[in-house]
Each structure stands twice: as structure tokens, then as C-alpha cells.
Amino acid sequence: MSTHVAEHRDDYGSKLGMWIFLFTEIFFFGGLFLVYAVYRSMHPADFHAASLHLDGLIGAINTAILITSSLTMSLAVTAVQKQNNSLAFK
């Protein structure tokens, strides 16, 4: 296991790249939500019929898994930032 940590870059190109990435994500997901809203307003009966086939238990399990994995990653990043690598790499 490598203990080398890359040097933090704080130059103009890095900041610009991050802003471009964030804007593309906003446009992409914003577009998806817009398309969803338009189709849902155009076909409300179809969306209602489809919602009857959803399983709440599977949705709850999926949500719990996503929240747990996000918490795990957040705790690992915090451990690395505090230089407690034994918690991050177990």
C-alpha cells in the first residue's frame, strides 16, 4: 500500500476545471429533471399507473445502502485528513 499523497494543486487551471465540472453536472442533472417534469405533466395517468408497481421496501433498502455508503466514504475522507490512515484503510 502506497503512503504517498499527491500534492494539493491550488492554481487557476485546477479551479477552472472544478467549476466546469460542477456546471456540467448541474446542466446534465437539471436537464434530466426538466425532461422528467415535462413528461410527467404531459402524461400524468401513465406516471400514476407506473407508481402502483413500485415497492416501498426495496426503495427503503436502496436508500439505506446509499446513505450508509456515503457515510462510510465521508468518515474515510475525514480519517485521512486527520492522518488516521488505520481507520480509512481497514
Backbone as CSV, one residue per row, in Angstrom:
resi,resn,N_x,N_y,N_z,CA_x,CA_y,CA_z,C_x,C_y,C_z
1,MET,0.840,-1.170,0.000,0.000,0.000,0.000,0.892,1.242,0.000
2,SER,0.588,2.143,-0.897,1.389,3.354,-1.014,0.948,4.376,0.029
3,THR,1.911,5.024,0.646,1.593,6.059,1.620,1.791,7.452,1.035
4,HIS,2.101,7.515,-0.268,2.314,8.804,-0.918,0.970,9.489,-1.152
5,VAL,0.879,10.746,-0.778,-0.307,11.546,-1.019,0.081,12.650,-1.990
6,ALA,-0.694,12.790,-3.052,-0.375,13.787,-4.063,-0.433,15.191,-3.470
7,GLU,0.441,16.046,-3.978,0.471,17.426,-3.527,-0.780,18.145,-3.998
8,HIS,-1.349,18.954,-3.126,-2.556,19.707,-3.457,-2.232,20.823,-4.440
9,ARG,-3.017,20.878,-5.521,-2.830,21.940,-6.505,-3.887,22.997,-6.287
10,ASP,-3.466,24.248,-6.218,-4.398,25.342,-5.994,-4.166,26.436,-7.041
11,ASP,-3.983,26.019,-8.290,-3.738,27.005,-9.339,-5.025,27.308,-10.098
12,TYR,-4.934,28.223,-11.033,-6.101,28.682,-11.788,-6.732,27.556,-12.597
13,GLY,-5.910,26.734,-13.234,-6.435,25.650,-14.066,-7.227,24.633,-13.276
14,SER,-6.772,24.318,-12.081,-7.480,23.361,-11.234,-8.837,23.911,-10.813
15,LYS,-8.871,25.171,-10.425,-10.144,25.780,-10.014,-11.107,25.877,-11.196
16,LEU,-10.587,26.279,-12.347,-11.425,26.383,-13.523,-11.975,25.015,-13.910
17,GLY,-11.145,24.000,-13.849,-11.596,22.649,-14.157,-12.696,22.181,-13.228
18,MET,-12.572,22.480,-11.951,-13.605,22.090,-10.988,-14.903,22.824,-11.249
19,TRP,-14.825,24.134,-11.559,-16.034,24.885,-11.864,-16.706,24.369,-13.131
20,ILE,-15.923,24.031,-14.130,-16.503,23.476,-15.365,-17.181,22.151,-15.071
21,PHE,-16.537,21.304,-14.279,-17.143,20.030,-13.898,-18.473,20.252,-13.173
22,LEU,-18.489,21.179,-12.208,-19.717,21.429,-11.457,-20.835,21.945,-12.358
23,PHE,-20.507,22.859,-13.263,-21.527,23.376,-14.170,-22.061,22.301,-15.106
24,THR,-21.202,21.420,-15.610,-21.694,20.361,-16.483,-22.603,19.409,-15.718
25,GLU,-22.286,19.135,-14.463,-23.158,18.282,-13.649,-24.514,18.955,-13.418
26,ILE,-24.490,20.250,-13.127,-25.739,20.982,-12.913,-26.586,20.973,-14.180
27,PHE,-25.970,21.236,-15.319,-26.717,21.236,-16.579,-27.255,19.849,-16.914
28,PHE,-26.448,18.819,-16.717,-26.871,17.462,-17.041,-28.053,17.038,-16.178
29,PHE,-27.897,17.137,-14.864,-28.973,16.693,-13.979,-30.163,17.641,-14.019
30,GLY,-29.902,18.930,-14.195,-31.002,19.870,-14.366,-31.824,19.545,-15.599
31,GLY,-31.142,19.171,-16.686,-31.843,18.767,-17.899,-32.663,17.509,-17.696
32,LEU,-32.101,16.557,-16.970,-32.855,15.326,-16.699,-34.109,15.612,-15.875
33,PHE,-33.981,16.453,-14.852,-35.150,16.796,-14.042,-36.174,17.580,-14.858
34,LEU,-35.713,18.428,-15.754,-36.634,19.178,-16.606,-37.403,18.244,-17.539
35,VAL,-36.702,17.318,-18.158,-37.366,16.344,-19.045,-38.372,15.519,-18.253
36,TYR,-37.999,15.089,-17.057,-38.915,14.329,-16.205,-40.165,15.149,-15.898
37,ALA,-39.990,16.410,-15.522,-41.138,17.251,-15.179,-42.054,17.463,-16.379
38,VAL,-41.465,17.671,-17.550,-42.277,17.881,-18.752,-43.069,16.629,-19.090
39,TYR,-42.409,15.478,-19.099,-43.110,14.231,-19.422,-44.157,13.894,-18.363
40,ARG,-43.856,14.168,-17.106,-44.832,13.874,-16.058,-46.056,14.763,-16.194
41,SER,-45.872,16.022,-16.586,-47.022,16.910,-16.767,-47.809,16.557,-18.024
42,MET,-47.150,15.968,-19.026,-47.834,15.586,-20.262,-48.575,14.258,-20.142
43,HIS,-48.115,13.366,-19.261,-48.692,12.024,-19.146,-48.921,11.643,-17.679
44,PRO,-49.763,12.385,-16.955,-49.934,12.099,-15.526,-50.549,10.728,-15.243
45,ALA,-51.450,10.269,-16.073,-52.087,8.967,-15.846,-51.071,7.830,-15.971
46,ASP,-50.176,7.930,-16.930,-49.156,6.895,-17.102,-48.200,6.850,-15.911
47,PHE,-47.837,8.010,-15.390,-46.947,8.041,-14.227,-47.650,7.481,-12.993
48,HIS,-48.947,7.763,-12.855,-49.694,7.211,-11.730,-49.779,5.690,-11.836
49,ALA,-50.061,5.189,-13.036,-50.147,3.741,-13.225,-48.807,3.071,-12.943
50,ALA,-47.718,3.696,-13.355,-46.393,3.128,-13.119,-46.042,3.151,-11.637
51,SER,-46.508,4.164,-10.910,-46.189,4.257,-9.488,-46.830,3.141,-8.679
52,LEU,-47.869,2.532,-9.199,-48.525,1.435,-8.495,-47.675,0.170,-8.485
53,HIS,-46.672,0.100,-9.341,-45.803,-1.070,-9.433,-44.531,-0.934,-8.598
54,LEU,-44.351,0.180,-7.903,-43.152,0.394,-7.098,-43.272,-0.326,-5.755
55,ASP,-42.145,-0.794,-5.260,-42.101,-1.483,-3.972,-41.389,-0.586,-2.961
56,GLY,-42.103,-0.163,-1.936,-41.547,0.738,-0.930,-40.408,0.120,-0.137
57,LEU,-40.463,-1.191,0.115,-39.408,-1.855,0.871,-38.092,-1.833,0.102
58,ILE,-38.141,-2.126,-1.175,-36.917,-2.093,-1.988,-36.361,-0.672,-2.039
59,GLY,-37.232,0.315,-2.159,-36.782,1.707,-2.155,-36.136,2.089,-0.829
60,ALA,-36.701,1.616,0.287,-36.135,1.920,1.599,-34.772,1.248,1.778
61,ILE,-34.651,0.008,1.333,-33.370,-0.698,1.424,-32.316,0.010,0.581
62,ASN,-32.677,0.393,-0.640,-31.748,1.096,-1.524,-31.304,2.420,-0.898
63,THR,-32.229,3.155,-0.307,-31.895,4.420,0.334,-30.946,4.203,1.510
64,ALA,-31.206,3.176,2.315,-30.334,2.881,3.457,-28.922,2.531,2.989
65,ILE,-28.812,1.765,1.916,-27.496,1.403,1.378,-26.757,2.641,0.881
66,LEU,-27.448,3.517,0.173,-26.814,4.733,-0.342,-26.350,5.652,0.786
67,ILE,-27.175,5.826,1.814,-26.798,6.687,2.938,-25.613,6.087,3.689
68,THR,-25.638,4.762,3.900,-24.541,4.104,4.610,-23.236,4.213,3.836
69,SER,-23.288,4.019,2.527,-22.056,4.113,1.740,-21.525,5.542,1.718
70,SER,-22.400,6.530,1.669,-21.961,7.927,1.710,-21.332,8.251,3.059
71,LEU,-21.927,7.761,4.129,-21.361,7.983,5.460,-19.989,7.336,5.577
72,THR,-19.854,6.119,5.069,-18.576,5.412,5.128,-17.486,6.189,4.396
73,MET,-17.793,6.675,3.202,-16.807,7.447,2.439,-16.461,8.750,3.154
74,SER,-17.445,9.423,3.722,-17.196,10.669,4.433,-16.304,10.438,5.651
75,LEU,-16.552,9.371,6.383,-15.719,9.057,7.540,-14.294,8.709,7.119
76,ALA,-14.144,8.015,5.985,-12.807,7.664,5.497,-12.030,8.917,5.080
77,VAL,-12.681,9.831,4.395,-12.012,11.080,3.982,-11.597,11.880,5.214
78,THR,-12.477,11.960,6.197,-12.147,12.676,7.433,-10.965,12.026,8.145
79,ALA,-10.934,10.692,8.176,-9.825,9.986,8.829,-8.508,10.265,8.118
80,VAL,-8.514,10.281,6.792,-7.282,10.568,6.042,-6.839,12.011,6.281
81,GLN,-7.793,12.942,6.301,-7.441,14.344,6.546,-6.830,14.535,7.926
82,LYS,-7.265,13.726,8.883,-6.706,13.805,10.238,-5.501,12.884,10.403
83,GLN,-5.026,12.330,9.298,-3.863,11.447,9.245,-4.032,10.216,10.135
84,ASN,-5.250,9.702,10.186,-5.544,8.473,10.909,-5.833,7.392,9.862
85,ASN,-4.794,6.994,9.116,-4.963,6.076,7.991,-5.457,4.698,8.403
86,SER,-5.247,4.300,9.647,-5.704,2.974,10.058,-7.231,2.882,10.028
87,LEU,-7.926,3.987,10.259,-9.382,3.978,10.168,-9.864,3.992,8.720
88,ALA,-9.102,4.599,7.848,-9.534,4.761,6.459,-9.310,3.534,5.616
89,PHE,-8.298,2.724,5.946,-7.922,1.623,5.062,-8.195,0.257,5.668
90,LYS,-9.149,0.126,6.549,-9.460,-1.178,7.121,-10.238,-2.004,6.145
